[in-house]
Amino acid sequence: MNFAKRMLALMLAVMMVFALTGCSDTLADDTDVVATYDDLSMNGILYTRFLLDAYTLADTYKDDPAADVLDTTVEGIPAAEWIQNTAYADVERYFTCLEKFEKSDMEFTDEDQTYVDDYAANMLEQYSFLYGPFGIDLQSLKDYYSYNIKSMALFDYYYGKGGEKEVPEEEIKAKLADTYNLTKVMIFDKALPTTDADGNLVEPSAEEVAAAEAKARSYYDRAVAGEDFEQLIIEWESDLFAGQDIGHTHEEEGSHDLITQIGGSSVPVAYSSVMDAAPFGEPQFIEDSDVYYVATRYDIAEDQVQLESYRSTILLALRSEDFRVMTEEWMQEVDVTFNDAVIEKYSPEWIAKAMNKLGLTNNMAQ
């Protein structure tokens, strides 16, 4: 599996929420020593958190999307074996990255710790339906997210600004421009359907639709004539939300920016098919089934706010495979001891049984 795809999947995964409890017959135990390396060790609770990652990835990328996880394969490997191998590799990577971080000149700051503490507490509360049945506690999540921060710090240490393998700025900009689109848009309803006294749907008249188009075209014509598009949006919003408290002061930089993935499905095809390739700075008039769009495309690679906002994501897309190769080379020098007698308790089957009861297995990604 492409490592960038895998890392981004973990970063962006959204898990379904079901209010079910009592779903695991056996809880993970922090007194279980699952693996050791030098003076470092991993307990059963933290290992369970990594095992859940492996299980989630297997459910996302299984070869038969319709099958239950353990009834199919992942990359041609029986899913249970793939999950176990992935979890083992992640444990080795965990020890490796912690050692590399400690031997570097990087620091895990008080600010980092505060972030981890707050984030872990939030995740434990948000996903208590999932973590509770497995016995995953606050400390294990703090350890897990501390490791994530240190791992990403190592990535940035090599590939970020000033790093040994620093990625050229132009390469980052080119990838950003190939991946994301930056537009600003005004949307005009052609005319909303209404109902008559008997509750029957009444379609808008041709005159109402023509009036809506005329209004949209008036904004478009003003944009083409050179009026500031941002100011036109403010005027359009003021008219659209007249008399309503929309809680928007227009003072935030980029407050009207619409960021979409090129070729993605987050916006209607009528919009993306035009705006993904529209010339920069040239207003576009687009008709869809129910609305008119007046929009302008901007060069996202030259927008410093967006460039910095997406820098880490773009760096991962560009170099995560390279980082994987490097970490696997490091891992060859790390002799991790797995406690086979203990680790049998933490099996993919154990995870699957609990996930089935939770209602979170089978096509989690859909």
SERO-4910 file (N, C-alpha, C, O; in steps of 0.05 Angstrom, whole numbers):
BEGIN
 pado doro    nc1    nc2    nc3   cac1   cac2   cac3    cc1    cc2    cc3    oc1    oc2    oc3
  Met    A     17    -24      0      0      0      0     18     25      0     37     26     15
  Asn    A     11     45    -16     25     70    -17     26     82     11      5     85     24
  Phe    A     50     88     21     53     97     49     40    124     53     28    130     74
  Ala    A     41    142     33     28    168     35     -2    164     38    -15    177     55
  Lys    A    -13    146     22    -42    141     23    -49    131     51    -70    138     62
  Arg    A    -32    113     61    -38    101     88    -36    123    109    -54    124    126
  Met    A    -15    139    110    -13    159    131    -35    180    129    -46    188    150
  Leu    A    -42    188    105    -64    207    102    -90    195    110   -108    209    121
  Ala    A    -94    169    104   -118    156    112   -121    156    142   -143    161    153
  Leu    A    -99    152    156   -101    152    186   -105    180    196   -120    184    216
  Met    A    -94    200    183    -97    228    191   -125    238    187   -136    252    203
  Leu    A   -137    229    164   -163    240    156   -187    222    162   -209    229    155
  Ala    A   -182    197    173   -203    178    177   -225    189    195   -220    201    215
  Val    A   -250    184    187   -273    191    203   -288    165    210   -296    150    193
  Met    A   -290    160    236   -301    135    245   -331    139    252   -338    159    264
  Met    A   -348    119    244   -376    120    250   -381    117    280   -366    102    293
  Val    A   -401    131    290   -406    130    319   -432    115    325   -453    122    314
  Phe    A   -430     95    341   -453     80    351   -452     79    381   -431     71    392
  Ala    A   -473     85    395   -473     86    424   -478     58    435   -499     52    446
  Leu    A   -458     41    432   -460     14    442   -437      9    462   -415     20    458
  Thr    A   -442     -7    483   -421    -12    502   -420    -41    509   -436    -57    499
  Gly    A   -400    -49    526   -397    -76    534   -391    -95    511   -402   -117    509
  Cys    A   -373    -86    493   -368   -101    469   -343   -118    468   -338   -131    448
  Ser    A   -328   -118    489   -303   -133    489   -303   -152    514   -308   -143    536
  Asp    A   -298   -177    509   -298   -196    531   -273   -193    549   -273   -198    573
  Thr    A   -251   -183    537   -226   -180    551   -215   -152    546   -212   -144    523
  Leu    A   -208   -138    567   -196   -112    564   -166   -113    562   -153   -131    573
  Ala    A   -155    -94    547   -125    -92    546   -115    -86    574   -129    -74    590
  Asp    A    -91    -94    580    -79    -92    607    -53    -77    605    -35    -85    590
  Asp    A    -50    -56    621    -25    -41    621     -2    -56    635     21    -47    634
  Thr    A     -8    -78    649     13    -94    661     24   -115    642     44   -128    648
  Asp    A     10   -119    619     20   -138    599     43   -124    583     39   -103    571
  Val    A     67   -136    584     89   -126    568     89   -141    542     96   -164    540
  Val    A     81   -127    521     78   -139    494    105   -140    479    111   -159    466
  Ala    A    120   -118    482    146   -117    467    166    -99    482    158    -81    497
  Thr    A    191   -105    479    212    -90    492    235    -84    472    240    -99    453
  Tyr    A    249    -62    477    273    -55    462    291    -39    480    283    -17    489
  Asp    A    314    -49    487    332    -37    506    317    -31    532    306    -49    544
  Asp    A    315     -5    539    301      2    564    273     11    558    259     22    576
  Leu    A    264      8    533    236     16    526    218     -8    525    227    -31    520
  Ser    A    193     -4    532    174    -26    530    147    -15    521    141      9    522
  Met    A    130    -34    512    103    -27    503     83    -45    518     86    -69    518
  Asn    A     63    -33    531     43    -49    545     20    -57    527     17    -47    504
  Gly    A      2    -73    538    -20    -84    522    -39    -62    513    -51    -65    491
  Ile    A    -43    -41    529    -62    -20    521    -52     -5    497    -67      0    478
  Leu    A    -27      4    498    -16     19    476    -15      1    451    -20     11    429
  Tyr    A     -8    -24    454     -7    -42    431    -35    -44    419    -38    -46    394
  Thr    A    -56    -45    435    -83    -47    425    -89    -23    407   -103    -25    387
  Arg    A    -79      1    415    -84     25    399    -71     22    371    -83     30    351
  Phe    A    -48     10    370    -35      6    344    -49    -16    329    -52    -15    304
  Leu    A    -59    -36    343    -74    -58    330   -100    -47    317   -108    -57    296
  Leu    A   -113    -28    331   -137    -16    319   -130     -1    294   -146     -1    275
  Asp    A   -107     13    293    -98     26    268    -96      5    245   -106     10    223
  Ala    A    -83    -17    251    -79    -37    230   -105    -49    221   -110    -54    197
  Tyr    A   -123    -54    240   -150    -65    234   -165    -45    216   -178    -53    197
  Thr    A   -165    -19    224   -179      1    208   -169      3    180   -184      5    161
  Leu    A   -142      2    177   -131      3    150   -139    -22    134   -145    -20    110
  Ala    A   -138    -45    147   -146    -69    133   -175    -67    123   -182    -76    101
  Asp    A   -193    -56    140   -221    -54    133   -225    -34    110   -243    -36     95
  Thr    A   -207    -14    109   -209      7     89   -198     -3     62   -210      3     41
  Tyr    A   -177    -19     62   -164    -27     37   -166    -57     31   -151    -67     14
  Lys    A   -185    -71     43   -188   -100     38   -194   -105      9   -206    -88     -5
  Asp    A   -186   -128     -1   -188   -134    -29   -217   -139    -38   -224   -134    -61
  Asp    A   -234   -148    -19   -263   -151    -25   -278   -131     -7   -282   -137     16
  Pro    A   -286   -108    -18   -298    -87     -1   -324    -96     13   -331    -85     33
  Ala    A   -337   -116      2   -363   -125     13   -360   -145     36   -379   -151     50
  Ala    A   -336   -156     38   -331   -178     58   -325   -167     85   -315   -145     88
  Asp    A   -331   -183    106   -321   -177    132   -290   -179    132   -279   -194    116
  Val    A   -278   -163    149   -249   -159    147   -234   -186    146   -218   -190    128
  Leu    A   -238   -203    166   -222   -227    168   -230   -248    148   -217   -270    147
  Asp    A   -250   -243    132   -259   -263    112   -247   -257     84   -253   -270     65
  Thr    A   -229   -237     83   -217   -230     57   -187   -226     60   -175   -234     80
  Thr    A   -175   -214     40   -146   -209     40   -141   -179     38   -159   -164     30
  Val    A   -117   -171     44   -107   -144     40    -81   -146     25    -62   -158     35
  Glu    A    -79   -134      1    -56   -136    -16    -48   -166    -20    -25   -173    -23
  Gly    A    -69   -182    -22    -65   -211    -28    -57   -228     -4    -53   -252     -7
  Ile    A    -55   -216     19    -48   -230     44    -73   -233     61    -89   -215     64
  Pro    A    -76   -257     73    -99   -260     91   -100   -237    111    -80   -230    124
  Ala    A   -124   -226    115   -127   -201    130   -116   -203    158   -103   -184    167
  Ala    A   -121   -225    172   -111   -228    199    -80   -227    200    -68   -214    218
  Glu    A    -68   -240    181    -39   -239    179    -29   -211    172     -9   -202    184
  Trp    A    -43   -198    154    -35   -170    146    -37   -152    170    -19   -135    175
  Ile    A    -59   -154    186    -63   -137    209    -40   -142    230    -29   -123    240
  Gln    A    -34   -167    235    -13   -174    254     14   -163    245     29   -152    261
  Asn    A     21   -168    220     46   -158    209     48   -128    210     69   -117    217
  Thr    A     26   -114    204     26    -85    204     29    -75    233     45    -56    237
  Ala    A     16    -87    252     18    -79    280     47    -83    290     58    -66    303
  Tyr    A     59   -106    283     87   -111    291    106    -90    279    123    -80    293
  Ala    A    102    -84    253    119    -65    241    116    -37    254    135    -22    257
  Asp    A     91    -30    261     86     -5    274     99     -3    301    108     18    310
  Val    A    100    -26    316    114    -27    341    144    -22    337    156     -7    352
  Glu    A    155    -35    318    184    -31    312    189     -3    304    210      9    311
  Arg    A    171      9    288    175     37    280    172     55    304    186     76    305
  Tyr    A    155     49    322    151     64    347    177     66    362    186     87    370
  Phe    A    189     43    368    214     43    383    236     57    368    252     72    379
  Thr    A    237     53    341    258     65    325    257     95    325    277    108    329
  Cys    A    232    105    321    229    134    320    234    148    347    245    169    348
  Leu    A    225    134    368    231    146    395    261    147    400    271    167    410
  Glu    A    275    126    392    304    127    396    317    148    379    334    163    389
  Lys    A    309    150    354    321    171    336    315    199    346    332    216    345
  Phe    A    291    203    356    283    229    366    301    236    391    311    259    392
  Glu    A    304    217    409    319    223    433    349    228    427    362    243    441
  Lys    A    359    216    405    387    220    398    391    245    381    414    252    375
  Ser    A    370    258    373    372    282    356    374    307    374    374    304    399
  Asp    A    375    330    362    376    355    378    348    367    380    345    390    389
  Met    A    327    352    373    300    361    376    291    359    405    301    342    420
  Glu    A    271    375    412    260    374    439    230    370    438    216    381    421
  Phe    A    220    355    457    191    353    461    184    373    483    190    369    507
  Thr    A    172    395    475    169    418    492    145    416    511    128    398    508
  Asp    A    144    435    530    120    436    547     95    442    531     73    432    537
  Glu    A     98    458    510     76    464    492     67    439    478     43    434    474
  Asp    A     86    422    469     79    397    456     63    379    476     43    367    469
  Gln    A     73    378    501     60    361    521     31    371    527     13    355    529
  Thr    A     28    397    528      1    408    533    -18    401    510    -41    394    515
  Tyr    A     -7    403    486    -24    396    462    -31    367    464    -55    360    459
  Val    A    -12    349    470    -18    320    472    -38    314    493    -57    299    489
  Asp    A    -35    327    517    -53    322    539    -82    329    531   -100    314    536
  Asp    A    -85    353    519   -111    363    511   -123    346    489   -147    339    490
  Tyr    A   -107    339    469   -116    324    446   -124    295    455   -145    285    446
  Ala    A   -108    283    472   -114    256    481   -140    255    497   -156    237    493
  Ala    A   -143    275    514   -168    277    530   -192    280    512   -213    268    517
  Asn    A   -189    296    491   -211    301    473   -218    276    457   -242    269    453
  Met    A   -198    261    448   -202    237    433   -214    215    451   -232    200    442
  Leu    A   -206    214    476   -217    194    494   -247    199    499   -263    180    500
  Glu    A   -254    224    501   -282    232    505   -298    227    479   -320    216    480
  Gln    A   -287    235    457   -301    233    431   -306    204    423   -327    197    412
  Tyr    A   -286    187    428   -287    159    420   -288    140    443   -278    117    442
  Ser    A   -301    148    465   -304    131    488   -319    105    481   -314     84    493
  Phe    A   -338    107    462   -353     84    453   -335     63    441   -341     39    442
  Leu    A   -312     71    430   -293     52    418   -271     45    438   -265     21    441
  Tyr    A   -259     65    450   -236     59    468   -244     45    494   -229     28    503
  Gly    A   -267     52    505   -275     41    530   -277     11    530   -266     -2    547
  Pro    A   -291     -1    510   -293    -31    509   -266    -45    507   -264    -69    514
  Phe    A   -245    -31    497   -219    -44    494   -201    -38    518   -179    -49    521
  Gly    A   -210    -20    536   -193    -13    559   -172      8    552   -154     11    568
  Ile    A   -174     21    530   -155     42    522   -159     66    540   -181     77    541
  Asp    A   -138     74    554   -141     96    574   -126    121    565   -114    122    544
  Leu    A   -128    141    582   -117    168    575    -86    166    572    -76    178    553
  Gln    A    -72    152    589    -43    151    588    -34    138    562    -15    147    549
  Ser    A    -48    116    553    -39    103    528    -43    122    505    -27    122    486
  Leu    A    -64    138    505    -69    157    483    -48    180    484    -39    189    463
  Lys    A    -40    188    508    -18    208    510      7    197    498     21    211    483
  Asp    A     14    171    504     38    159    493     36    157    463     55    161    449
  Tyr    A     12    150    453      8    146    425     11    173    410     25    174    389
  Tyr    A     -1    194    420      1    220    406     28    233    410     37    249    393
  Ser    A     41    228    432     68    238    436     87    226    414    103    239    402
  Tyr    A     83    199    410     99    186    389     92    198    361    111    202    345
  Asn    A     67    203    356     59    215    330     73    242    325     83    247    304
  Ile    A     74    258    346     87    284    344    117    281    339    128    295    322
  Lys    A    129    263    354    158    258    350    164    247    323    185    254    311
  Ser    A    147    229    313    151    218    286    149    239    265    165    241    247
  Met    A    129    256    267    126    278    247    148    299    250    156    311    230
  Ala    A    158    302    275    181    320    278    206    309    264    221    324    252
  Leu    A    209    283    265    231    270    250    228    274    220    247    281    206
  Phe    A    203    271    211    197    275    183    205    304    174    219    308    154
  Asp    A    196    323    190    202    351    184    232    357    187    243    373    172
  Tyr    A    245    343    206    273    347    210    289    341    185    309    354    179
  Tyr    A    280    321    170    294    314    145    284    328    121    299    336    103
  Tyr    A    257    332    119    246    342     94    236    371     95    229    382     75
  Gly    A    234    382    119    224    409    122    246    429    116    268    422    107
  Lys    A    240    454    120    259    476    114    285    472    130    284    469    155
  Gly    A    307    473    116    333    470    129    341    441    134    363    436    145
  Gly    A    324    422    127    329    394    132    350    383    113    356    394     92
  Glu    A    361    360    121    381    346    105    370    339     77    385    339     57
  Lys    A    344    333     76    332    326     50    310    346     44    288    338     34
  Glu    A    315    371     49    294    392     45    282    391     17    296    388     -3
  Val    A    256    392     16    241    392     -9    241    420    -21    233    439     -7
  Pro    A    249    423    -46    249    450    -58    222    463    -57    201    450    -61
  Glu    A    222    489    -53    196    503    -51    180    501    -76    155    499    -75
  Glu    A    193    502    -99    178    501   -124    165    474   -128    143    472   -140
  Glu    A    177    453   -117    164    426   -119    140    425   -101    119    413   -109
  Ile    A    141    437    -78    118    438    -60     95    454    -73     72    445    -72
  Lys    A    102    477    -84     82    493    -97     69    479   -121     44    480   -124
  Ala    A     85    465   -136     74    451   -160     55    429   -151     34    425   -163
  Lys    A     62    414   -130     45    393   -120     19    404   -108     -2    393   -112
  Leu    A     22    427    -94     -2    440    -82    -21    448   -105    -45    443   -103
  Ala    A    -10    460   -126    -27    470   -148    -40    446   -163    -61    449   -174
  Asp    A    -26    424   -164    -37    400   -178    -58    386   -161    -74    370   -172
  Thr    A    -58    391   -135    -76    376   -117   -101    392   -109   -122    381   -107
  Tyr    A    -97    418   -103   -119    434    -92   -125    458   -110   -107    468   -124
  Asn    A   -150    467   -108   -158    491   -123   -169    512   -103   -182    505    -84
  Leu    A   -163    537   -109   -171    559    -92   -190    577   -109   -182    588   -129
  Thr    A   -215    579   -100   -234    596   -113   -250    613    -93   -249    607    -69
  Lys    A   -263    633   -102   -282    649    -87   -308    648   -104   -307    650   -128
  Val    A   -331    646    -90   -355    641   -105   -380    655    -93   -382    657    -68
  Met    A   -397    664   -110   -424    673   -102   -444    654   -114   -441    646   -137
  Ile    A   -465    647   -100   -485    628   -109   -513    641   -110   -521    653    -90
  Phe    A   -526    638   -132   -553    650   -135   -573    629   -142   -571    615   -163
  Asp    A   -593    625   -125   -614    606   -131   -630    616   -155   -636    640   -157
  Lys    A   -636    597   -173   -652    605   -196   -679    615   -187   -689    635   -198
  Ala    A   -690    602   -168   -715    610   -154   -724    585   -140   -725    563   -151
  Leu    A   -731    588   -115   -738    565    -99   -766    556   -104   -784    573   -105
  Pro    A   -771    530   -107   -798    520   -110   -815    527    -85   -804    529    -63
  Thr    A   -840    530    -88   -858    536    -66   -881    516    -66   -883    499    -84
  Thr    A   -899    518    -47   -922    500    -46   -947    517    -46   -948    539    -35
  Asp    A   -968    507    -58   -994    521    -58  -1010    514    -33  -1000    500    -15
  Ala    A  -1034    524    -31  -1051    520     -8  -1057    491     -2  -1062    483     20
  Asp    A  -1056    474    -23  -1061    446    -20  -1036    430    -15  -1036    405    -14
  Gly    A  -1013    444    -13   -988    430     -8   -974    419    -33   -955    404    -32
  Asn    A   -984    427    -57   -972    418    -82   -948    435    -88   -947    459    -84
  Leu    A   -928    422    -99   -903    435   -107   -908    454   -131   -920    445   -151
  Val    A   -899    479   -128   -902    498   -150   -874    506   -159   -859    518   -144
  Glu    A   -867    499   -184   -841    506   -195   -840    536   -200   -860    548   -206
  Pro    A   -816    547   -198   -813    576   -203   -820    582   -232   -815    565   -250
  Ser    A   -830    605   -237   -838    613   -264   -813    620   -280   -791    625   -269
  Ala    A   -816    622   -306   -794    629   -324   -785    657   -318   -761    664   -320
  Glu    A   -804    675   -310   -797    702   -303   -779    703   -278   -760    719   -276
  Glu    A   -786    686   -258   -770    685   -233   -741    675   -239   -722    686   -228
  Val    A   -739    655   -256   -713    644   -263   -697    665   -278   -673    669   -274
  Ala    A   -710    679   -297   -697    700   -312   -687    723   -294   -666    734   -299
  Ala    A   -703    729   -274   -695    750   -255   -670    742   -239   -652    758   -234
  Ala    A   -669    716   -231   -646    706   -216   -621    707   -233   -600    714   -224
  Glu    A   -625    699   -258   -602    699   -276   -592    727   -281   -568    732   -282
  Ala    A   -610    746   -284   -603    774   -289   -587    784   -265   -567    799   -268
  Lys    A   -595    777   -241   -581    786   -217   -553    775   -216   -534    789   -210
  Ala    A   -551    748   -222   -525    736   -222   -506    748   -243   -483    753   -238
  Arg    A   -518    753   -266   -502    765   -288   -493    793   -282   -473    803   -292
  Ser    A   -509    807   -266   -501    835   -259   -476    834   -242   -458    851   -246
  Tyr    A   -474    815   -224   -449    812   -208   -426    803   -225   -403    812   -223
  Tyr    A   -432    784   -243   -411    774   -262   -400    797   -279   -376    799   -282
  Asp    A   -418    813   -290   -409    835   -308   -392    855   -292   -373    865   -303
  Arg    A   -399    860   -267   -384    878   -251   -356    867   -245   -336    881   -245
  Ala    A   -355    841   -240   -329    828   -236   -312    829   -260   -288    835   -259
  Val    A   -324    823   -284   -309    825   -309   -299    853   -314   -277    857   -325
  Ala    A   -314    873   -306   -307    901   -310   -284    909   -292   -273    931   -295
  Gly    A   -277    892   -272   -254    898   -255   -260    905   -227   -241    911   -212
  Glu    A   -285    904   -218   -291    909   -190   -278    887   -173   -276    864   -181
  Asp    A   -270    895   -149   -257    876   -130   -276    854   -123   -298    858   -113
  Phe    A   -268    829   -128   -285    806   -124   -292    802    -95   -315    794    -88
  Glu    A   -273    807    -78   -278    804    -49   -300    823    -40   -317    816    -24
  Gln    A   -300    848    -50   -320    867    -42   -347    860    -54   -368    865    -42
  Leu    A   -347    848    -78   -372    839    -89   -384    817    -73   -409    816    -69
  Ile    A   -368    799    -62   -378    777    -45   -390    789    -20   -411    780    -11
  Ile    A   -377    809     -8   -388    822     16   -415    834     10   -434    832     27
  Glu    A   -417    847    -12   -443    859    -20   -464    838    -24   -487    840    -16
  Trp    A   -456    816    -38   -475    794    -43   -484    781    -17   -508    775    -13
  Glu    A   -466    777      2   -473    766     28   -491    784     43   -511    775     56
  Ser    A   -485    810     43   -502    829     57   -531    829     47   -550    831     62
  Asp    A   -533    826     20   -560    824      8   -573    798     14   -597    797     21
  Leu    A   -558    776     13   -569    749     17   -578    746     46   -599    734     51
  Phe    A   -563    756     65   -569    752     93   -580    778    106   -577    782    130
  Ala    A   -592    795     91   -603    820    101   -622    814    124   -640    798    122
  Gly    A   -617    828    147   -635    825    170   -628    801    187   -641    797    207
  Gln    A   -607    786    179   -599    763    195   -572    768    207   -555    781    196
  Asp    A   -568    756    231   -542    758    244   -525    734    235   -529    712    245
  Ile    A   -507    738    215   -492    716    205   -465    713    219   -450    694    213
  Gly    A   -459    731    237   -434    728    253   -409    728    237   -390    713    243
  His    A   -408    744    216   -385    744    198   -377    773    192   -393    789    182
  Thr    A   -353    781    200   -344    808    197   -328    814    172   -322    837    166
  His    A   -321    792    157   -305    795    133   -276    803    138   -262    810    120
  Glu    A   -268    803    163   -241    813    170   -220    791    169   -196    797    167
  Glu    A   -229    766    170   -210    744    170   -197    741    142   -211    740    122
  Glu    A   -170    738    142   -157    734    116   -165    707    105   -164    687    119
  Gly    A   -174    707     80   -182    683     67   -209    673     76   -216    650     72
  Ser    A   -225    691     88   -251    682     98   -271    673     77   -290    659     82
  His    A   -266    682     52   -283    673     30   -270    653     11   -281    647    -10
  Asp    A   -248    642     20   -234    622      3   -249    596      4   -258    586     25
  Leu    A   -251    583    -20   -262    556    -22   -240    539    -32   -231    542    -55
  Ile    A   -231    520    -16   -209    502    -23   -222    475    -30   -236    463    -14
  Thr    A   -217    465    -54   -227    439    -63   -205    423    -74   -185    433    -84
  Gln    A   -208    396    -74   -188    379    -86   -195    376   -115   -217    371   -123
  Ile    A   -174    380   -132   -178    379   -161   -187    350   -168   -173    331   -161
  Gly    A   -209    349   -182   -219    323   -190   -236    309   -168   -245    287   -171
  Gly    A   -239    323   -146   -254    312   -123   -284    315   -127   -293    326   -147
  Ser    A   -299    307   -106   -328    307   -108   -341    325    -87   -365    322    -81
  Ser    A   -325    343    -75   -336    359    -53   -354    382    -63   -369    393    -48
  Val    A   -353    388    -89   -370    408   -101   -383    396   -126   -373    377   -137
  Pro    A   -405    408   -135   -419    397   -159   -401    397   -184   -383    414   -187
  Val    A   -405    377   -200   -389    374   -224   -391    399   -242   -371    407   -255
  Ala    A   -414    411   -244   -417    435   -260   -397    457   -252   -387    472   -268
  Tyr    A   -392    458   -226   -373    478   -215   -344    469   -220   -329    484   -231
  Ser    A   -338    445   -211   -310    436   -212   -300    433   -241   -277    438   -247
  Ser    A   -318    425   -259   -309    421   -287   -300    447   -300   -283    447   -318
  Val    A   -310    469   -290   -302    495   -301   -279    506   -284   -259    515   -295
  Met    A   -282    506   -257   -264    520   -240   -237    506   -236   -217    519   -230
  Asp    A   -236    480   -240   -211    466   -237   -190    474   -258   -166    470   -254
  Ala    A   -200    485   -280   -182    492   -302   -185    521   -311   -173    529   -331
  Ala    A   -201    537   -296   -206    565   -305   -180    581   -302   -164    576   -285
  Pro    A   -176    600   -320   -153    618   -318   -154    634   -292   -175    642   -283
  Phe    A   -131    638   -280   -130    653   -255   -140    682   -259   -132    695   -278
  Gly    A   -157    691   -240   -165    719   -240   -186    726   -260   -194    749   -261
  Glu    A   -197    707   -275   -218    713   -295   -244    702   -284   -248    678   -282
  Pro    A   -263    720   -278   -290    712   -268   -304    693   -287   -302    695   -311
  Gln    A   -318    673   -275   -333    654   -291   -362    654   -283   -369    657   -260
  Phe    A   -380    651   -303   -408    648   -299   -416    620   -305   -412    610   -327
  Ile    A   -428    606   -285   -434    577   -288   -463    572   -282   -473    581   -261
  Glu    A   -476    558   -299   -504    550   -294   -505    521   -285   -495    504   -299
  Asp    A   -518    515   -263   -524    488   -254   -554    484   -255   -568    502   -263
  Ser    A   -563    461   -246   -592    455   -248   -609    474   -232   -631    481   -241
  Asp    A   -600    481   -208   -616    498   -190   -604    525   -184   -618    542   -173
  Val    A   -579    529   -191   -566    554   -184   -548    565   -206   -542    551   -226
  Tyr    A   -540    590   -202   -519    602   -219   -496    608   -200   -499    616   -177
  Tyr    A   -471    603   -211   -447    609   -196   -433    632   -210   -431    633   -234
  Val    A   -423    651   -194   -404    671   -204   -379    667   -187   -379    671   -163
  Ala    A   -357    659   -201   -334    651   -186   -308    660   -199   -307    665   -223
  Thr    A   -287    661   -184   -260    668   -194   -240    648   -182   -241    642   -158
  Arg    A   -222    639   -198   -201    621   -189   -175    637   -184   -169    656   -198
  Tyr    A   -160    628   -163   -135    641   -155   -113    620   -154   -118    596   -152
  Asp    A    -88    629   -156    -66    611   -156    -59    604   -127    -47    620   -112
  Ile    A    -68    580   -118    -64    572    -90    -35    570    -82    -28    575    -59
  Ala    A    -18    565   -102     11    562    -95     23    589    -88     45    589    -76
  Glu    A     11    611    -96     21    637    -90      7    650    -67     13    673    -60
  Asp    A    -11    636    -54    -25    646    -31    -10    635     -6    -11    611      0
  Gln    A      4    653      8     22    644     30      6    631     53     16    613     66
  Val    A    -18    641     58    -34    629     79    -41    600     73    -38    582     90
  Gln    A    -50    595     48    -56    567     41    -32    550     37    -32    526     43
  Leu    A    -10    562     28     15    547     25     24    536     51     32    513     53
  Glu    A     24    553     72     33    543     98     12    524    111     20    506    125
  Ser    A    -13    529    105    -34    512    116    -32    483    106    -36    464    121
  Tyr    A    -25    480     80    -24    454     68      5    443     65      9    421     54
  Arg    A     24    457     76     52    449     72     57    420     82     69    404     68
  Ser    A     49    414    107     54    388    118     40    366    102     52    345     97
  Thr    A     15    371     93      1    351     77     15    346     51     17    323     42
  Ile    A     24    367     38     38    364     13     65    350     16     72    334      0
  Leu    A     79    357     38    105    344     43    101    314     46    117    298     37
  Leu    A     80    307     61     74    278     65     69    265     38     79    243     33
  Ala    A     53    278     21     47    266     -5     72    263    -22     74    244    -38
  Leu    A     91    281    -19    115    280    -35    136    261    -25    150    249    -40
  Arg    A    139    259      2    162    246     13    156    223     33    174    212     45
  Ser    A    131    217     38    126    197     58    136    169     50    145    154     67
  Glu    A    136    163     24    148    138     15    178    137     21    189    117     29
  Asp    A    191    160     16    219    162     21    225    158     51    244    145     59
  Phe    A    208    170     67    211    168     96    206    140    105    220    130    123
  Arg    A    187    126     93    182     98    100    207     81     95    215     65    112
  Val    A    219     85     71    243     70     65    265     76     85    279     57     94
  Met    A    268    101     92    289    108    111    284     96    139    302     86    152
  Thr    A    259     97    148    253     86    174    256     56    174    264     44    194
  Glu    A    249     43    152    253     14    151    282      6    151    290    -15    160
  Glu    A    299     24    140    328     19    142    337     22    171    353      6    181
  Trp    A    326     42    186    332     44    214    322     20    230    336     10    248
  Met    A    299     10    222    286    -13    236    303    -38    234    301    -55    252
  Gln    A    319    -40    214    336    -64    211    357    -65    233    368    -87    239
  Glu    A    363    -42    245    383    -41    267    370    -43    294    384    -43    315
  Val    A    344    -46    295    330    -47    321    320    -76    326    304    -86    310
  Asp    A    329    -88    347    322   -115    354    300   -115    375    305   -116    399
  Val    A    275   -114    366    252   -114    384    245   -142    392    244   -160    376
  Thr    A    240   -146    418    231   -172    428    201   -172    434    192   -156    450
  Phe    A    187   -189    420    158   -191    424    153   -214    444    164   -236    441
  Asn    A    135   -209    462    128   -230    482    105   -246    471     81   -240    474
  Asp    A    112   -268    458     92   -284    443     70   -295    462     47   -297    454
  Ala    A     78   -302    486     58   -314    505     37   -293    512     13   -300    516
  Val    A     44   -268    514     25   -247    521     10   -237    496    -14   -232    498
  Ile    A     25   -235    474     13   -222    451     -9   -239    438    -26   -228    423
  Glu    A    -11   -265    444    -32   -281    434    -60   -271    442    -79   -275    427
  Lys    A    -61   -259    465    -86   -248    475    -96   -224    458   -120   -219    456
  Tyr    A    -77   -211    445    -83   -187    429    -83   -194    399    -65   -187    385
  Ser    A   -103   -209    391   -104   -219    364   -123   -203    346   -141   -189    357
  Pro    A   -120   -205    320   -139   -192    302   -168   -203    306   -187   -188    303
  Glu    A   -170   -228    314   -196   -240    319   -210   -227    343   -234   -222    343
  Trp    A   -194   -221    363   -204   -207    387   -215   -179    379   -236   -171    388
  Ile    A   -199   -165    363   -208   -138    353   -233   -141    337   -252   -126    341
  Ala    A   -234   -161    318   -257   -164    300   -282   -170    316   -304   -159    309
  Lys    A   -280   -187    336   -304   -194    352   -316   -170    365   -340   -166    365
  Ala    A   -299   -153    377   -309   -129    390   -320   -109    370   -340    -96    375
  Met    A   -306   -106    347   -315    -87    327   -341    -95    315   -358    -78    309
  Asn    A   -345   -121    312   -371   -131    302   -394   -123    321   -415   -114    313
  Lys    A   -389   -126    347   -409   -119    367   -414    -89    368   -436    -80    373
  Leu    A   -393    -74    362   -396    -45    362   -410    -36    337   -421    -13    336
  Gly    A   -411    -52    316   -424    -44    291   -405    -28    274   -414    -13    256
  Leu    A   -378    -30    279   -359    -14    265   -343    -30    244   -325    -18    232
  Thr    A   -349    -55    241   -334    -70    221   -349    -71    195   -372    -64    193
  Asn    A   -335    -81    174   -346    -84    147   -351    -57    134   -371    -43    140
  Asn    A   -334    -49    115   -337    -24    100   -337      0    117   -354     18    114
  Met    A   -318      2    136   -316     26    153   -311     51    137   -319     73    146
  Ala    A   -298     48    114   -291     72     99   -314     84     83   -312    106     73
  Gln    A   -336     69     81   -358     79     64   -377     97     80   -397    107     69
***
